[in-house]
Amino acid sequence: MPLWLQGALESAQAAIISALVVAAPILAVWATAGFLNGAPDALARLAGQAWLLIHGVPLLLDTAGAAAAQPQSGVLSLTPLGLTLIPFLLAWRAGRRLARASYTDQLWQALLGSWLMYAGFGLATGFICRTGDVGVGLWSAALIPLVPFGLGMVIGARREAGSWSRLIGVDAVDWLSRTSQHSRWAGSYLGSAIKAGFVALMAGLAMSCVLLAATLFIHWNLVIAVYEALDAGALGGAVLTIAQLGFLPNLAVFALSWTSGAGFALGIGSQAGALGTAVGPLPSIPVFAALPAGSLDYGVAALVVPVLAGTLAGWWFLREGENHFDEWFSIKIHARWLTATVSTLALGVIIGSVAGLLAAALAWMAGGSAGIGRLTEIGPDPLRTALFVAAEAGIGVVIGYTAGPWLERQQKLREADLEPASL
């Protein structure tokens, strides 16, 4: 089979499977007479619109043609990132299969065929599923789904190939050997700093998820009360739970912004954060009942989360042993107190900036508009989140890198104490 055709078949398979997964809960709601319009064509369009939404395609809402007292228009752009993992994982599997079937200089044929097919599927879905109430930009429907799908395919192909050189045919080691020693040192320093920024972000995100789980546990009675008030039945409650699980990664990013103090919006003019919460009326969604409200006396303690994440990143960078800027600076200036201070502060700025930029990217992906009304602003502000996370993580990096030698010494002492016992 030609590689371009195999890539097209892999992407068609992924598109159909993801569409069926999205259509399953819609059919379940239809089976319980949960829709006013249960016509097959209306259900198919709704499933197609949901498929586009989980890929990040914004939907243009307009209630002028509906029986609405006050016609409104808006954009539905709040993407359930948990459901976006479905096409991402299917693309990851397809990328691995195509990498096994391709030589190094032929993989582009499979990827090109795959992406053209997926773009065509998105274009056709957007064209067919447009209605008077829900509009879809055809260019958006064709190109935006390629972002999660293409990313998953490239990562899967890289995982199967084992290295970028085997994947794209470029020997990075040979290219680096032709550069100067100073360039290699600078590259190692910046590369390790970027990795440390990623460590800071992931550590902060993990600790924020722990706090999110804790607040869900503490306010579990309020969450159950909202479920009981909705009285959606067993199947309706299951579909509602699946929808909330689809937004769980979004909530994790909201929690990261909450702990940083930047906060997030749940509607126009609202703000929820560790320094205080002030929101207006919210829809009856169970997970909203777990939101800490009012003046939080100990909310400022949550600001330690990004600082602690930065501390772990600073310690990690010390263990990496790639602080070539400090080495170069200490050779130029022989005042160690000055060179150590300046290099550590510079390290905090660089790693903190990387963590802030990554947090801003997550905030941009997790937020959006829920359509019309007050909820056209949901999620953290990317710029505000970047500034708060960068500043707090940078402070933590300075602490972690400074305390790193002492932590390493303590670890070696513990290992030395355990050796006689093991013998």
CORHUFEN-V974201 format. One record per residue. N is the residue number from 1. OMEGA is omega in whole degrees, -180 to 180 (999 if undefined). NEAR is the number of other C-alpha atoms within 8 Angstrom. D_LAST is the distance of its C-alpha to the last C-alpha in Angstrom with 1 decimal. Layout:
BEGIN
n->N omega->OMEGA near->NEAR d_last->D_LAST
n->N omega->OMEGA near->NEAR d_last->D_LAST
END
This chain:
BEGIN
n->1 omega->176 near->4 d_last->60.5
n->2 omega->-176 near->5 d_last->61.1
n->3 omega->-179 near->14 d_last->58.2
n->4 omega->179 near->12 d_last->60.4
n->5 omega->177 near->11 d_last->61.5
n->6 omega->176 near->13 d_last->58.0
n->7 omega->179 near->17 d_last->57.0
n->8 omega->179 near->15 d_last->60.1
n->9 omega->178 near->9 d_last->59.3
n->10 omega->-179 near->10 d_last->55.7
n->11 omega->177 near->14 d_last->56.9
n->12 omega->177 near->12 d_last->59.7
n->13 omega->179 near->8 d_last->57.2
n->14 omega->-180 near->12 d_last->55.0
n->15 omega->-179 near->11 d_last->58.1
n->16 omega->-179 near->8 d_last->59.5
n->17 omega->179 near->8 d_last->56.2
n->18 omega->178 near->12 d_last->55.7
n->19 omega->179 near->11 d_last->59.3
n->20 omega->179 near->8 d_last->59.0
n->21 omega->179 near->8 d_last->55.9
n->22 omega->-178 near->11 d_last->58.0
n->23 omega->-176 near->10 d_last->61.0
n->24 omega->179 near->8 d_last->59.3
n->25 omega->178 near->9 d_last->59.2
n->26 omega->176 near->10 d_last->62.8
n->27 omega->178 near->9 d_last->64.0
n->28 omega->177 near->9 d_last->62.3
n->29 omega->178 near->13 d_last->64.2
n->30 omega->-180 near->10 d_last->67.3
n->31 omega->179 near->7 d_last->66.9
n->32 omega->179 near->7 d_last->67.1
n->33 omega->-178 near->8 d_last->70.2
n->34 omega->180 near->7 d_last->68.4
n->35 omega->176 near->7 d_last->70.5
n->36 omega->178 near->5 d_last->74.1
n->37 omega->-178 near->5 d_last->74.7
n->38 omega->179 near->9 d_last->73.1
n->39 omega->-178 near->6 d_last->74.8
n->40 omega->-179 near->6 d_last->72.7
n->41 omega->178 near->6 d_last->73.5
n->42 omega->178 near->9 d_last->72.5
n->43 omega->180 near->11 d_last->69.2
n->44 omega->178 near->10 d_last->68.6
n->45 omega->179 near->11 d_last->69.4
n->46 omega->178 near->9 d_last->67.1
n->47 omega->178 near->12 d_last->64.2
n->48 omega->177 near->12 d_last->64.9
n->49 omega->177 near->12 d_last->65.0
n->50 omega->178 near->9 d_last->61.6
n->51 omega->178 near->11 d_last->60.2
n->52 omega->-177 near->15 d_last->61.5
n->53 omega->-179 near->14 d_last->60.1
n->54 omega->175 near->12 d_last->56.5
n->55 omega->178 near->12 d_last->56.8
n->56 omega->-180 near->11 d_last->57.9
n->57 omega->179 near->12 d_last->61.7
n->58 omega->178 near->12 d_last->63.7
n->59 omega->-178 near->13 d_last->66.5
n->60 omega->-177 near->12 d_last->69.8
n->61 omega->179 near->13 d_last->71.1
n->62 omega->-178 near->13 d_last->74.8
n->63 omega->-179 near->11 d_last->76.3
n->64 omega->-179 near->10 d_last->79.8
n->65 omega->-179 near->8 d_last->80.6
n->66 omega->180 near->7 d_last->79.1
n->67 omega->-178 near->6 d_last->80.8
n->68 omega->-180 near->7 d_last->79.3
n->69 omega->180 near->4 d_last->81.1
n->70 omega->-179 near->4 d_last->79.7
n->71 omega->180 near->10 d_last->78.8
n->72 omega->177 near->8 d_last->75.8
n->73 omega->-179 near->11 d_last->73.8
n->74 omega->-178 near->10 d_last->70.3
n->75 omega->174 near->13 d_last->67.3
n->76 omega->-176 near->13 d_last->64.4
n->77 omega->180 near->13 d_last->61.4
n->78 omega->-173 near->13 d_last->58.5
n->79 omega->174 near->14 d_last->56.2
n->80 omega->-174 near->14 d_last->53.7
n->81 omega->177 near->13 d_last->50.7
n->82 omega->177 near->12 d_last->48.8
n->83 omega->175 near->9 d_last->51.6
n->84 omega->177 near->12 d_last->51.6
n->85 omega->-180 near->8 d_last->48.2
n->86 omega->176 near->9 d_last->50.2
n->87 omega->179 near->14 d_last->52.1
n->88 omega->-179 near->13 d_last->49.1
n->89 omega->176 near->9 d_last->46.8
n->90 omega->177 near->11 d_last->49.7
n->91 omega->177 near->16 d_last->50.2
n->92 omega->177 near->14 d_last->46.5
n->93 omega->180 near->10 d_last->46.8
n->94 omega->179 near->14 d_last->50.1
n->95 omega->178 near->14 d_last->48.6
n->96 omega->-179 near->14 d_last->45.9
n->97 omega->-180 near->9 d_last->48.5
n->98 omega->178 near->15 d_last->50.8
n->99 omega->178 near->14 d_last->48.1
n->100 omega->-176 near->8 d_last->47.4
n->101 omega->-172 near->7 d_last->51.1
n->102 omega->166 near->11 d_last->51.8
n->103 omega->-174 near->7 d_last->51.5
n->104 omega->-175 near->9 d_last->50.4
n->105 omega->-179 near->8 d_last->54.0
n->106 omega->-175 near->9 d_last->55.4
n->107 omega->-179 near->14 d_last->53.3
n->108 omega->179 near->7 d_last->55.9
n->109 omega->179 near->10 d_last->58.4
n->110 omega->-180 near->16 d_last->56.4
n->111 omega->-180 near->11 d_last->55.6
n->112 omega->178 near->10 d_last->59.3
n->113 omega->-180 near->14 d_last->60.6
n->114 omega->-177 near->17 d_last->58.1
n->115 omega->177 near->13 d_last->58.9
n->116 omega->179 near->9 d_last->62.6
n->117 omega->-178 near->11 d_last->62.5
n->118 omega->176 near->15 d_last->60.4
n->119 omega->177 near->13 d_last->62.8
n->120 omega->177 near->9 d_last->65.7
n->121 omega->178 near->11 d_last->64.3
n->122 omega->179 near->13 d_last->63.9
n->123 omega->180 near->12 d_last->67.4
n->124 omega->179 near->8 d_last->68.9
n->125 omega->178 near->12 d_last->67.1
n->126 omega->-179 near->16 d_last->68.3
n->127 omega->-176 near->9 d_last->71.9
n->128 omega->-171 near->7 d_last->72.1
n->129 omega->175 near->12 d_last->70.5
n->130 omega->176 near->10 d_last->72.6
n->131 omega->178 near->6 d_last->74.9
n->132 omega->-179 near->7 d_last->77.3
n->133 omega->-177 near->11 d_last->74.8
n->134 omega->178 near->10 d_last->71.7
n->135 omega->-179 near->11 d_last->72.0
n->136 omega->173 near->13 d_last->69.5
n->137 omega->-174 near->8 d_last->69.6
n->138 omega->177 near->9 d_last->69.7
n->139 omega->178 near->7 d_last->67.9
n->140 omega->-180 near->10 d_last->65.2
n->141 omega->-179 near->16 d_last->64.9
n->142 omega->-170 near->15 d_last->64.6
n->143 omega->-175 near->10 d_last->62.2
n->144 omega->177 near->10 d_last->59.9
n->145 omega->179 near->15 d_last->58.3
n->146 omega->-178 near->12 d_last->57.2
n->147 omega->178 near->8 d_last->54.8
n->148 omega->-179 near->11 d_last->52.2
n->149 omega->180 near->11 d_last->53.0
n->150 omega->178 near->10 d_last->52.9
n->151 omega->178 near->11 d_last->49.7
n->152 omega->-179 near->15 d_last->48.0
n->153 omega->180 near->15 d_last->49.3
n->154 omega->179 near->10 d_last->48.1
n->155 omega->177 near->10 d_last->44.6
n->156 omega->178 near->14 d_last->44.5
n->157 omega->177 near->15 d_last->45.9
n->158 omega->179 near->13 d_last->43.3
n->159 omega->-180 near->9 d_last->40.5
n->160 omega->-178 near->9 d_last->41.8
n->161 omega->179 near->11 d_last->42.5
n->162 omega->179 near->8 d_last->39.1
n->163 omega->178 near->8 d_last->40.7
n->164 omega->-179 near->10 d_last->43.9
n->165 omega->177 near->9 d_last->44.9
n->166 omega->-177 near->10 d_last->45.0
n->167 omega->-175 near->13 d_last->46.8
n->168 omega->176 near->9 d_last->49.6
n->169 omega->179 near->9 d_last->49.5
n->170 omega->180 near->7 d_last->48.7
n->171 omega->-177 near->7 d_last->45.9
n->172 omega->-179 near->7 d_last->44.5
n->173 omega->179 near->6 d_last->42.4
n->174 omega->179 near->7 d_last->45.6
n->175 omega->180 near->8 d_last->47.5
n->176 omega->-179 near->8 d_last->45.0
n->177 omega->-179 near->7 d_last->44.9
n->178 omega->178 near->6 d_last->48.6
n->179 omega->-179 near->8 d_last->48.3
n->180 omega->180 near->7 d_last->47.8
n->181 omega->179 near->6 d_last->44.5
n->182 omega->178 near->6 d_last->45.7
n->183 omega->179 near->8 d_last->46.5
n->184 omega->178 near->10 d_last->43.0
n->185 omega->179 near->10 d_last->41.4
n->186 omega->178 near->10 d_last->43.8
n->187 omega->178 near->8 d_last->43.1
n->188 omega->180 near->9 d_last->39.4
n->189 omega->-179 near->12 d_last->39.8
n->190 omega->178 near->8 d_last->42.2
n->191 omega->178 near->8 d_last->40.3
n->192 omega->178 near->11 d_last->37.1
n->193 omega->177 near->13 d_last->39.3
n->194 omega->177 near->10 d_last->40.9
n->195 omega->179 near->8 d_last->37.5
n->196 omega->175 near->13 d_last->36.5
n->197 omega->176 near->14 d_last->39.8
n->198 omega->176 near->11 d_last->39.0
n->199 omega->179 near->11 d_last->35.6
n->200 omega->-179 near->16 d_last->37.5
n->201 omega->-178 near->12 d_last->40.0
n->202 omega->178 near->8 d_last->37.7
n->203 omega->178 near->10 d_last->35.6
n->204 omega->179 near->13 d_last->38.8
n->205 omega->180 near->12 d_last->40.1
n->206 omega->179 near->8 d_last->37.1
n->207 omega->176 near->9 d_last->37.2
n->208 omega->177 near->13 d_last->40.9
n->209 omega->176 near->11 d_last->40.6
n->210 omega->177 near->8 d_last->38.4
n->211 omega->177 near->9 d_last->41.3
n->212 omega->178 near->10 d_last->43.8
n->213 omega->-180 near->8 d_last->42.0
n->214 omega->-179 near->8 d_last->42.0
n->215 omega->174 near->11 d_last->45.7
n->216 omega->179 near->11 d_last->46.5
n->217 omega->-178 near->7 d_last->44.7
n->218 omega->-178 near->8 d_last->46.4
n->219 omega->-176 near->10 d_last->49.9
n->220 omega->180 near->9 d_last->49.5
n->221 omega->178 near->7 d_last->52.5
n->222 omega->177 near->10 d_last->54.7
n->223 omega->179 near->14 d_last->53.7
n->224 omega->180 near->9 d_last->54.5
n->225 omega->178 near->8 d_last->57.8
n->226 omega->176 near->12 d_last->58.8
n->227 omega->-178 near->11 d_last->58.1
n->228 omega->179 near->7 d_last->60.2
n->229 omega->179 near->6 d_last->63.0
n->230 omega->179 near->7 d_last->63.2
n->231 omega->-177 near->7 d_last->63.5
n->232 omega->-178 near->8 d_last->62.9
n->233 omega->-177 near->6 d_last->62.0
n->234 omega->-178 near->6 d_last->59.0
n->235 omega->178 near->10 d_last->59.6
n->236 omega->177 near->9 d_last->60.7
n->237 omega->178 near->11 d_last->57.7
n->238 omega->179 near->8 d_last->55.4
n->239 omega->178 near->10 d_last->57.2
n->240 omega->178 near->8 d_last->56.9
n->241 omega->178 near->8 d_last->53.2
n->242 omega->179 near->8 d_last->52.8
n->243 omega->179 near->8 d_last->54.8
n->244 omega->176 near->9 d_last->52.7
n->245 omega->176 near->8 d_last->49.5
n->246 omega->179 near->11 d_last->51.1
n->247 omega->-179 near->13 d_last->51.3
n->248 omega->175 near->11 d_last->47.7
n->249 omega->175 near->11 d_last->46.6
n->250 omega->180 near->12 d_last->49.7
n->251 omega->177 near->9 d_last->48.7
n->252 omega->177 near->12 d_last->45.2
n->253 omega->175 near->12 d_last->47.0
n->254 omega->-180 near->14 d_last->49.3
n->255 omega->177 near->13 d_last->46.3
n->256 omega->178 near->12 d_last->44.9
n->257 omega->178 near->16 d_last->48.4
n->258 omega->-179 near->13 d_last->48.6
n->259 omega->179 near->16 d_last->45.4
n->260 omega->-176 near->16 d_last->46.5
n->261 omega->178 near->12 d_last->49.7
n->262 omega->178 near->13 d_last->51.9
n->263 omega->179 near->15 d_last->52.7
n->264 omega->-177 near->14 d_last->54.5
n->265 omega->171 near->14 d_last->58.0
n->266 omega->-177 near->13 d_last->59.1
n->267 omega->-179 near->12 d_last->62.8
n->268 omega->177 near->9 d_last->65.2
n->269 omega->180 near->6 d_last->64.9
n->270 omega->179 near->11 d_last->61.7
n->271 omega->178 near->12 d_last->58.3
n->272 omega->-179 near->14 d_last->55.0
n->273 omega->-178 near->13 d_last->52.2
n->274 omega->-179 near->15 d_last->49.7
n->275 omega->179 near->9 d_last->52.5
n->276 omega->-178 near->12 d_last->55.0
n->277 omega->176 near->14 d_last->56.5
n->278 omega->-179 near->9 d_last->60.2
n->279 omega->178 near->11 d_last->61.2
n->280 omega->178 near->6 d_last->64.4
n->281 omega->-178 near->4 d_last->65.0
n->282 omega->176 near->8 d_last->62.5
n->283 omega->-176 near->4 d_last->63.0
n->284 omega->175 near->7 d_last->61.7
n->285 omega->-171 near->8 d_last->58.4
n->286 omega->-174 near->11 d_last->55.7
n->287 omega->179 near->9 d_last->52.9
n->288 omega->-180 near->9 d_last->55.2
n->289 omega->-179 near->10 d_last->55.0
n->290 omega->-178 near->13 d_last->51.4
n->291 omega->175 near->7 d_last->52.5
n->292 omega->-174 near->7 d_last->52.0
n->293 omega->175 near->9 d_last->55.5
n->294 omega->179 near->7 d_last->57.3
n->295 omega->-177 near->7 d_last->56.0
n->296 omega->-176 near->12 d_last->52.2
n->297 omega->-177 near->5 d_last->51.3
n->298 omega->-179 near->6 d_last->47.6
n->299 omega->-179 near->10 d_last->48.1
n->300 omega->179 near->10 d_last->47.5
n->301 omega->180 near->6 d_last->43.8
n->302 omega->-180 near->10 d_last->43.5
n->303 omega->179 near->13 d_last->44.1
n->304 omega->-177 near->8 d_last->40.5
n->305 omega->178 near->12 d_last->39.5
n->306 omega->177 near->15 d_last->40.7
n->307 omega->178 near->14 d_last->39.5
n->308 omega->176 near->11 d_last->35.9
n->309 omega->176 near->15 d_last->36.2
n->310 omega->177 near->17 d_last->37.3
n->311 omega->177 near->17 d_last->34.4
n->312 omega->179 near->14 d_last->32.0
n->313 omega->178 near->15 d_last->34.1
n->314 omega->177 near->17 d_last->34.1
n->315 omega->179 near->13 d_last->30.3
n->316 omega->-180 near->9 d_last->30.2
n->317 omega->177 near->14 d_last->32.7
n->318 omega->179 near->11 d_last->30.7
n->319 omega->178 near->6 d_last->27.7
n->320 omega->176 near->7 d_last->30.2
n->321 omega->-177 near->6 d_last->31.2
n->322 omega->-179 near->10 d_last->34.9
n->323 omega->-177 near->9 d_last->36.8
n->324 omega->176 near->9 d_last->39.1
n->325 omega->178 near->9 d_last->41.9
n->326 omega->179 near->11 d_last->40.1
n->327 omega->-180 near->8 d_last->39.5
n->328 omega->-178 near->8 d_last->43.1
n->329 omega->180 near->10 d_last->44.5
n->330 omega->175 near->12 d_last->42.5
n->331 omega->-178 near->7 d_last->44.0
n->332 omega->-178 near->6 d_last->47.5
n->333 omega->-173 near->8 d_last->47.3
n->334 omega->173 near->7 d_last->45.4
n->335 omega->-171 near->7 d_last->45.2
n->336 omega->-180 near->8 d_last->41.6
n->337 omega->180 near->6 d_last->42.4
n->338 omega->-177 near->7 d_last->45.1
n->339 omega->179 near->13 d_last->43.4
n->340 omega->-180 near->10 d_last->40.2
n->341 omega->-177 near->8 d_last->42.4
n->342 omega->-179 near->8 d_last->44.8
n->343 omega->179 near->11 d_last->42.2
n->344 omega->177 near->12 d_last->40.2
n->345 omega->177 near->9 d_last->43.4
n->346 omega->178 near->8 d_last->44.5
n->347 omega->178 near->11 d_last->41.2
n->348 omega->179 near->15 d_last->41.8
n->349 omega->-177 near->10 d_last->45.3
n->350 omega->-178 near->10 d_last->44.5
n->351 omega->177 near->16 d_last->41.6
n->352 omega->179 near->18 d_last->43.5
n->353 omega->178 near->13 d_last->46.6
n->354 omega->179 near->13 d_last->44.8
n->355 omega->179 near->16 d_last->43.4
n->356 omega->179 near->14 d_last->46.9
n->357 omega->178 near->10 d_last->48.6
n->358 omega->177 near->11 d_last->46.3
n->359 omega->177 near->13 d_last->46.9
n->360 omega->178 near->13 d_last->50.6
n->361 omega->177 near->9 d_last->50.5
n->362 omega->179 near->10 d_last->48.8
n->363 omega->179 near->16 d_last->51.3
n->364 omega->180 near->11 d_last->54.2
n->365 omega->-174 near->8 d_last->53.0
n->366 omega->-178 near->17 d_last->52.3
n->367 omega->179 near->13 d_last->55.6
n->368 omega->-179 near->14 d_last->59.2
n->369 omega->178 near->13 d_last->62.3
n->370 omega->174 near->12 d_last->62.9
n->371 omega->-174 near->12 d_last->66.5
n->372 omega->180 near->13 d_last->69.2
n->373 omega->-178 near->5 d_last->69.7
n->374 omega->-171 near->7 d_last->67.3
n->375 omega->175 near->12 d_last->64.2
n->376 omega->175 near->14 d_last->65.0
n->377 omega->179 near->13 d_last->62.2
n->378 omega->175 near->14 d_last->58.8
n->379 omega->-179 near->12 d_last->55.4
n->380 omega->174 near->16 d_last->54.1
n->381 omega->-175 near->12 d_last->56.0
n->382 omega->-178 near->12 d_last->54.2
n->383 omega->179 near->7 d_last->55.2
n->384 omega->179 near->9 d_last->54.4
n->385 omega->179 near->17 d_last->51.0
n->386 omega->-178 near->15 d_last->50.2
n->387 omega->-179 near->9 d_last->51.2
n->388 omega->-178 near->12 d_last->49.2
n->389 omega->-179 near->15 d_last->46.0
n->390 omega->-178 near->16 d_last->46.3
n->391 omega->-176 near->10 d_last->46.8
n->392 omega->177 near->14 d_last->44.0
n->393 omega->177 near->19 d_last->41.4
n->394 omega->176 near->16 d_last->42.4
n->395 omega->179 near->13 d_last->41.8
n->396 omega->179 near->18 d_last->38.3
n->397 omega->178 near->19 d_last->37.6
n->398 omega->179 near->14 d_last->38.5
n->399 omega->-177 near->10 d_last->36.2
n->400 omega->-179 near->14 d_last->33.3
n->401 omega->179 near->14 d_last->33.6
n->402 omega->-179 near->8 d_last->34.1
n->403 omega->-177 near->9 d_last->31.2
n->404 omega->179 near->11 d_last->28.9
n->405 omega->178 near->8 d_last->27.5
n->406 omega->178 near->7 d_last->26.6
n->407 omega->178 near->8 d_last->25.0
n->408 omega->179 near->8 d_last->23.0
n->409 omega->179 near->8 d_last->21.9
n->410 omega->179 near->8 d_last->20.8
n->411 omega->178 near->8 d_last->18.8
n->412 omega->177 near->8 d_last->16.9
n->413 omega->178 near->8 d_last->16.4
n->414 omega->178 near->8 d_last->14.9
n->415 omega->179 near->8 d_last->12.5
n->416 omega->178 near->8 d_last->11.5
n->417 omega->-178 near->8 d_last->11.1
n->418 omega->-176 near->8 d_last->8.8
n->419 omega->180 near->8 d_last->6.3
n->420 omega->180 near->7 d_last->5.1
n->421 omega->180 near->6 d_last->5.4
n->422 omega->177 near->5 d_last->3.8
n->423 omega->999 near->4 d_last->0.0
END
